[in-house]
């Protein structure tokens, strides 16, 4: 059992569960001296981009994912932007509103119209029935998200895309290592785009990766990440400087061998949370489909005020007071953010609103000790008792 690092509130004589703020995330799989040697080699080579480390990382990532073509890019966002551009899309893109806003930004950057569809109440991922309800003659693509590393309804969404003859693209920022029916995601739809920023399970400092089975799309993406220039100085599309540097690729390569162990540890923590907190009234968790495995990039739970006794933000504020960093991933949903309110077509998204107004994310990372998880659970349990007592008192006074 991994030991904890924080000191209990009781030992400190305070109301804090930890002496110092326990972070919600911590960079994963960072290497030691061997990475510094990589950096020396890169500097000596004078090849800082488009070199051997990037090519090696693309090959290693393709082998890990089981996908023939991988294109390293500067970020998941730039990857999404370039995929949509390389596909030459015009019109509307159906996507979830319960996601990080960069998903929608990639649509706007391409002059496409975002059309928001509701999420599933259990998995929090894009609802295929809601996608069907939003289809129109103007629909150019579906952009789905493996939220928190939980895989989308792959079979259903691929079927919709095939029926309509439109591409399905996946924002897989959270999902490097996610499994759908014993296979790692990476070959869903026409392309999937991953992130290697510091909050992810595989860290490159900054960076992203596009995986695809389509060799022509991969070729266009390699040009697109280099200003649209494939090497002829005659650009074929208006690309970006979206190259991954050699140093970022080297960092990702060093972290890749340990990712399976990190996914396993995160899922142990996820189940640890669920066992201890699942007995509390008003607390429920993201559902994982049978045959699937999440990376558990985030651990997010629902706080139902009617049963818990207090709203989500009451719990959030009190956990912060106890030096436990928690977040509302993702609130407000994209359709309620100022940049998108006027773009939103006004069609109600009741499940998205319900989930977003109740979701709270707790700390999770591979190095988080079991004792620390126990302290977090104890704090939530104590607050659940306080919330229930307060609710009973309010009902008594109202009576």
C-alpha positions as CSV (number, residue, x, y, z in Angstrom):
1,X,0.0,0.0,0.0
2,X,1.3,3.5,-0.9
3,X,1.7,5.6,2.2
4,X,0.3,9.1,2.5
5,X,2.2,12.4,2.7
6,X,-0.1,14.8,4.4
7,X,-0.6,15.3,8.1
8,X,-4.1,14.9,9.5
9,X,-6.2,17.8,10.6
10,X,-6.6,16.2,14.0
11,X,-2.8,16.0,14.5
12,X,-2.5,19.7,13.6
13,X,-5.3,20.8,15.7
14,X,-7.0,22.6,12.8
15,X,-10.0,22.1,10.5
16,X,-7.6,21.2,7.6
17,X,-7.2,17.7,6.3
18,X,-3.7,18.6,5.1
19,X,-1.0,20.9,6.4
20,X,-0.4,22.2,2.9
21,X,-2.8,22.5,0.0
22,X,-3.1,19.0,-1.6
23,X,-3.0,19.6,-5.4
24,X,-5.7,18.2,-7.7
25,X,-3.1,17.2,-10.2
26,X,0.6,16.4,-10.3
27,X,2.7,15.8,-13.4
28,X,3.1,12.1,-14.2
29,X,6.0,10.0,-15.2
30,X,8.7,12.6,-15.2
31,X,12.2,11.2,-16.0
32,X,15.5,11.7,-14.3
33,X,19.1,12.0,-15.5
34,X,18.5,10.0,-18.6
35,X,16.3,12.8,-20.0
36,X,19.0,15.3,-19.5
37,X,21.3,13.2,-21.6
38,X,18.6,13.2,-24.3
39,X,18.6,17.0,-24.1
40,X,22.3,17.1,-24.5
41,X,22.1,14.9,-27.6
42,X,19.4,17.1,-29.1
43,X,21.4,20.3,-28.5
44,X,24.5,18.7,-30.0
45,X,22.6,17.6,-33.1
46,X,21.3,21.1,-33.8
47,X,18.1,19.5,-34.9
48,X,15.5,21.0,-32.5
49,X,12.3,20.1,-34.5
50,X,11.3,17.5,-37.1
51,X,14.1,15.2,-36.0
52,X,14.8,11.6,-34.8
53,X,13.0,12.0,-31.4
54,X,9.8,13.1,-33.0
55,X,9.8,10.3,-35.5
56,X,10.7,7.8,-32.7
57,X,7.9,9.0,-30.6
58,X,5.4,8.9,-33.4
59,X,6.4,5.3,-34.1
60,X,6.2,4.3,-30.4
61,X,2.9,5.9,-29.9
62,X,1.5,4.2,-33.0
63,X,2.7,0.9,-31.7
64,X,1.1,1.6,-28.3
65,X,-2.2,2.6,-29.8
66,X,-2.3,0.0,-32.6
67,X,-2.7,2.7,-35.3
68,X,-0.7,2.9,-38.5
69,X,-0.2,6.7,-38.6
70,X,0.6,9.1,-35.8
71,X,1.5,12.8,-36.3
72,X,3.0,14.7,-33.4
73,X,1.8,18.3,-33.0
74,X,2.4,21.2,-30.6
75,X,-0.9,20.6,-28.6
76,X,-4.2,18.8,-28.7
77,X,-5.9,22.0,-29.7
78,X,-3.6,22.6,-32.7
79,X,-4.2,19.0,-33.7
80,X,-8.0,19.4,-33.6
81,X,-7.7,22.6,-35.6
82,X,-5.5,21.0,-38.2
83,X,-7.6,17.9,-38.5
84,X,-10.8,19.9,-39.2
85,X,-8.8,22.0,-41.7
86,X,-7.2,19.1,-43.5
87,X,-10.6,17.5,-44.0
88,X,-11.8,20.6,-45.8
89,X,-15.0,20.8,-43.9
90,X,-17.8,23.4,-44.4
91,X,-20.9,23.9,-42.4
92,X,-21.8,22.7,-38.8
93,X,-20.0,20.3,-36.4
94,X,-22.0,18.5,-33.7
95,X,-20.1,18.3,-30.4
96,X,-20.8,18.1,-26.7
97,X,-21.1,21.2,-24.5
98,X,-19.9,19.3,-21.4
99,X,-16.2,19.5,-22.3
100,X,-13.2,21.8,-22.1
101,X,-13.8,24.9,-24.3
102,X,-10.8,24.2,-26.5
103,X,-12.9,21.5,-28.2
104,X,-15.3,24.1,-29.4
105,X,-12.5,26.6,-30.2
106,X,-11.1,24.2,-32.8
107,X,-14.5,24.5,-34.6
108,X,-14.6,28.3,-34.5
109,X,-10.9,28.6,-35.7
110,X,-12.0,26.8,-38.9
111,X,-15.0,29.0,-39.5
112,X,-17.4,26.1,-38.8
113,X,-20.5,26.4,-36.8
114,X,-20.6,24.5,-33.4
115,X,-23.9,22.7,-32.8
116,X,-24.1,21.4,-29.2
117,X,-25.7,18.1,-28.4
118,X,-26.5,16.8,-24.9
119,X,-24.4,14.3,-23.0
120,X,-25.4,11.0,-21.4
121,X,-26.4,11.3,-17.7
122,X,-24.4,8.2,-16.8
123,X,-21.1,8.4,-18.8
124,X,-21.1,12.2,-19.2
125,X,-20.1,11.6,-22.9
126,X,-21.9,12.7,-26.0
127,X,-25.3,11.1,-26.4
128,X,-25.8,9.4,-29.8
129,X,-29.6,10.0,-29.6
130,X,-28.9,13.7,-29.0
131,X,-26.5,13.7,-32.0
132,X,-29.2,12.2,-34.2
133,X,-31.6,15.0,-33.1
134,X,-29.2,17.7,-34.1
135,X,-28.3,16.3,-37.6
136,X,-29.2,18.5,-40.5
137,X,-28.3,19.0,-44.2
138,X,-25.6,21.4,-42.9
139,X,-23.9,18.8,-40.6
140,X,-20.3,18.4,-41.8
141,X,-18.8,16.3,-38.9
142,X,-19.3,14.9,-35.4
143,X,-16.6,15.8,-32.8
144,X,-16.9,13.6,-29.7
145,X,-14.9,13.6,-26.5
146,X,-13.6,10.7,-24.4
147,X,-14.4,12.7,-21.2
148,X,-12.1,12.2,-18.3
149,X,-10.7,9.3,-20.3
150,X,-14.0,7.5,-20.4
151,X,-14.6,6.2,-24.0
152,X,-17.5,7.5,-26.0
153,X,-20.3,5.3,-27.4
154,X,-17.9,4.3,-30.3
155,X,-20.2,1.8,-32.1
156,X,-23.2,4.1,-32.1
157,X,-21.4,7.3,-33.1
158,X,-19.4,5.5,-35.9
159,X,-22.7,4.1,-37.2
160,X,-24.3,7.6,-37.3
161,X,-21.3,9.1,-39.1
162,X,-21.2,6.2,-41.6
163,X,-25.0,6.6,-42.3
164,X,-24.6,10.3,-43.0
165,X,-21.2,10.0,-44.9
166,X,-19.6,12.5,-42.5
167,X,-16.4,12.1,-40.4
168,X,-16.3,11.3,-36.8
169,X,-13.4,13.0,-35.0
170,X,-12.4,12.3,-31.4
171,X,-11.0,14.8,-28.9
172,X,-9.0,12.2,-27.0
173,X,-7.1,14.7,-24.8
174,X,-7.8,12.6,-21.7
175,X,-7.6,9.2,-23.3
176,X,-4.1,8.1,-24.2
177,X,-4.5,4.5,-22.9
178,X,-8.3,4.4,-22.8
179,X,-9.7,1.0,-23.9
180,X,-12.8,0.1,-25.7
181,X,-13.5,-3.7,-25.8
182,X,-9.9,-4.6,-25.1
183,X,-8.5,-2.3,-27.8
184,X,-6.9,1.1,-27.0
185,X,-8.7,4.0,-28.6
186,X,-6.8,5.7,-31.4
187,X,-8.5,4.3,-34.5
188,X,-12.0,5.6,-33.8
189,X,-13.5,7.6,-36.6
190,X,-11.2,9.3,-39.1
191,X,-8.9,10.7,-36.4
192,X,-8.3,11.0,-32.7
193,X,-6.3,13.8,-31.1
194,X,-4.4,13.3,-27.8
195,X,-2.8,15.8,-25.3
196,X,0.5,15.5,-23.4
197,X,0.2,18.7,-21.3
198,X,1.2,18.6,-17.6
199,X,-2.2,17.4,-16.4
200,X,-2.2,14.3,-18.5
201,X,-1.0,10.7,-17.8
202,X,1.7,11.0,-20.5
203,X,3.5,14.4,-20.2
204,X,5.6,16.0,-22.9
205,X,5.6,19.4,-21.2
206,X,3.3,20.5,-24.0
207,X,2.3,18.6,-27.1
208,X,-0.3,16.5,-28.8
209,X,-0.7,13.7,-31.3
210,X,-3.1,12.9,-34.1
211,X,-3.7,9.2,-34.8
212,X,-5.4,8.0,-37.9
213,X,-5.8,5.0,-40.3
214,X,-5.9,7.3,-43.3
215,X,-2.5,7.7,-44.9
216,X,-3.6,10.7,-47.0
217,X,-4.9,12.5,-44.0
218,X,-1.6,11.8,-42.1
219,X,0.3,13.2,-45.1
220,X,-1.8,16.4,-45.1
221,X,-1.4,16.8,-41.4
222,X,2.4,16.6,-41.6
223,X,2.2,19.5,-44.1
224,X,-0.4,21.3,-42.0
225,X,1.8,21.3,-38.9
226,X,4.5,23.0,-40.9
227,X,2.6,26.0,-42.2
228,X,0.9,23.8,-44.8
229,X,4.3,23.2,-46.5
230,X,5.2,19.6,-47.2
231,X,8.8,20.6,-48.1
232,X,8.2,22.2,-51.5
233,X,8.0,25.8,-50.2
234,X,4.6,25.8,-52.0
235,X,2.0,25.3,-49.3
236,X,-1.1,23.2,-50.1
237,X,-3.2,24.4,-47.2
238,X,-3.1,27.3,-44.7
239,X,-1.5,25.4,-41.9
240,X,0.2,26.5,-38.6
241,X,3.5,26.2,-36.9
242,X,2.3,23.3,-34.9
243,X,5.4,21.2,-34.7
244,X,6.4,19.2,-31.6
245,X,9.9,20.0,-30.6
246,X,12.6,17.3,-30.2
247,X,12.8,18.0,-26.4
248,X,9.1,17.6,-25.9
249,X,9.2,14.3,-27.9
250,X,12.1,13.0,-25.8
251,X,10.2,13.8,-22.6
252,X,7.1,11.9,-23.9
253,X,9.3,9.0,-25.0
254,X,10.8,8.6,-21.5
255,X,7.3,8.6,-19.9
256,X,5.7,6.2,-22.3
257,X,7.0,2.9,-20.8
258,X,5.3,3.6,-17.4
259,X,1.9,4.7,-18.7
260,X,0.2,1.3,-18.2
261,X,1.2,1.3,-14.5
262,X,-0.1,4.8,-14.1
263,X,-3.4,3.9,-15.6
264,X,-3.7,0.9,-13.3
265,X,-2.8,3.1,-10.2
266,X,-5.3,5.8,-11.2
267,X,-8.1,3.2,-11.5
268,X,-7.2,1.8,-8.1
269,X,-7.6,5.3,-6.7
270,X,-10.9,5.7,-8.6
271,X,-12.3,2.5,-7.1
272,X,-11.0,3.5,-3.7
273,X,-13.0,6.7,-3.9
274,X,-16.1,4.9,-5.1
275,X,-16.0,2.3,-2.4
276,X,-15.8,4.9,0.4
277,X,-17.9,7.7,-1.0
278,X,-20.5,5.6,-2.8
279,X,-22.3,5.0,0.5
280,X,-23.0,8.7,1.0
281,X,-26.4,10.1,0.1
282,X,-26.5,12.2,-3.1
283,X,-23.0,11.1,-4.3
284,X,-22.8,9.2,-7.6
285,X,-20.0,8.6,-10.2
286,X,-19.3,8.5,-13.9
287,X,-20.4,5.2,-15.4
288,X,-17.9,3.1,-17.4
289,X,-19.4,1.0,-20.1
290,X,-18.9,-2.8,-19.9
291,X,-15.8,-3.9,-21.7
292,X,-14.3,-0.4,-21.4
293,X,-11.5,1.0,-19.3
294,X,-11.0,4.7,-18.5
295,X,-7.6,6.3,-17.9
296,X,-9.2,8.1,-14.9
297,X,-7.6,11.3,-16.0
298,X,-10.0,13.0,-13.7
299,X,-12.1,11.7,-10.8
300,X,-15.4,13.6,-10.9
301,X,-18.5,12.8,-9.0
302,X,-22.1,14.2,-8.8
303,X,-23.4,16.0,-5.8
304,X,-27.2,15.9,-5.8
305,X,-28.3,18.6,-3.4
306,X,-31.7,17.1,-2.8
307,X,-30.1,14.0,-1.3
308,X,-26.8,15.3,0.0
309,X,-28.3,18.2,1.8
310,X,-26.2,21.0,0.4
311,X,-25.3,22.1,-3.2
312,X,-22.0,21.2,-4.9
313,X,-20.4,24.6,-4.3
314,X,-21.0,24.3,-0.6
315,X,-18.9,21.1,-0.6
316,X,-16.3,22.6,-2.9
317,X,-15.7,25.6,-0.7
318,X,-15.4,23.5,2.5
319,X,-13.0,21.0,0.9
320,X,-10.8,24.0,-0.2
321,X,-10.9,25.2,3.4
322,X,-9.5,21.9,4.4
323,X,-6.6,22.3,2.0
324,X,-8.0,19.8,-0.6
325,X,-7.8,21.3,-4.1
326,X,-11.0,20.5,-6.0
327,X,-12.4,21.8,-9.3
328,X,-15.7,21.9,-11.3
329,X,-14.6,20.1,-14.4
330,X,-16.5,21.4,-16.5
331,X,-18.5,24.3,-15.3
332,X,-20.0,26.3,-16.8
333,X,-20.7,24.1,-19.9
334,X,-19.5,25.6,-23.2
335,X,-23.0,26.7,-24.4
336,X,-23.3,28.9,-21.3
337,X,-19.9,30.6,-21.7
338,X,-19.9,34.1,-22.9
339,X,-18.0,33.3,-26.1
340,X,-20.7,30.8,-27.2
341,X,-24.0,32.0,-25.8
342,X,-24.9,33.8,-28.9
343,X,-23.7,31.0,-31.1
344,X,-25.7,28.4,-29.3
345,X,-28.9,27.6,-31.1
346,X,-30.9,27.7,-27.9
347,X,-31.9,24.0,-28.0
348,X,-32.1,22.9,-24.4
349,X,-29.3,20.7,-23.0
350,X,-30.9,19.5,-19.8
351,X,-28.5,16.7,-19.0
352,X,-25.5,18.8,-19.7
353,X,-26.8,21.5,-17.4
354,X,-27.7,18.9,-14.7
355,X,-24.3,17.3,-14.7
356,X,-22.3,20.5,-15.0
357,X,-24.1,22.1,-12.1
358,X,-23.4,19.1,-9.8
359,X,-20.0,17.8,-10.8
360,X,-16.9,18.1,-8.6
361,X,-13.5,16.7,-9.3
362,X,-11.2,15.4,-6.5
363,X,-7.4,14.9,-6.6
364,X,-6.2,12.0,-8.6
365,X,-2.7,11.1,-9.8
366,X,-0.5,8.0,-9.7
367,X,1.7,9.3,-6.8
368,X,-1.4,10.0,-4.6
369,X,-1.1,7.8,-1.5
370,X,-3.9,5.6,-0.1
371,X,-3.7,7.4,3.2
372,X,-4.2,10.7,1.4
373,X,-7.2,9.3,-0.4
374,X,-8.6,8.1,2.9
375,X,-8.2,11.6,4.4
376,X,-10.0,13.1,1.4
377,X,-12.8,10.6,1.8
378,X,-13.0,11.2,5.5
379,X,-13.3,15.0,4.9
380,X,-16.1,14.4,2.4
381,X,-17.9,12.0,4.8
382,X,-17.7,14.5,7.6
383,X,-19.1,17.2,5.4
384,X,-21.9,14.9,4.2
385,X,-22.9,14.4,7.9
386,X,-22.8,18.1,8.4
387,X,-24.9,18.7,5.2
388,X,-27.5,16.1,6.3
389,X,-27.7,17.6,9.8
390,X,-28.2,21.1,8.3
391,X,-30.8,19.8,6.0
392,X,-32.7,18.2,8.8
393,X,-32.6,21.3,10.9
394,X,-33.9,23.4,8.0
395,X,-36.8,21.0,7.5
396,X,-37.6,21.0,11.2
397,X,-37.7,24.8,11.3
398,X,-39.8,24.9,8.1
399,X,-42.2,22.5,9.7
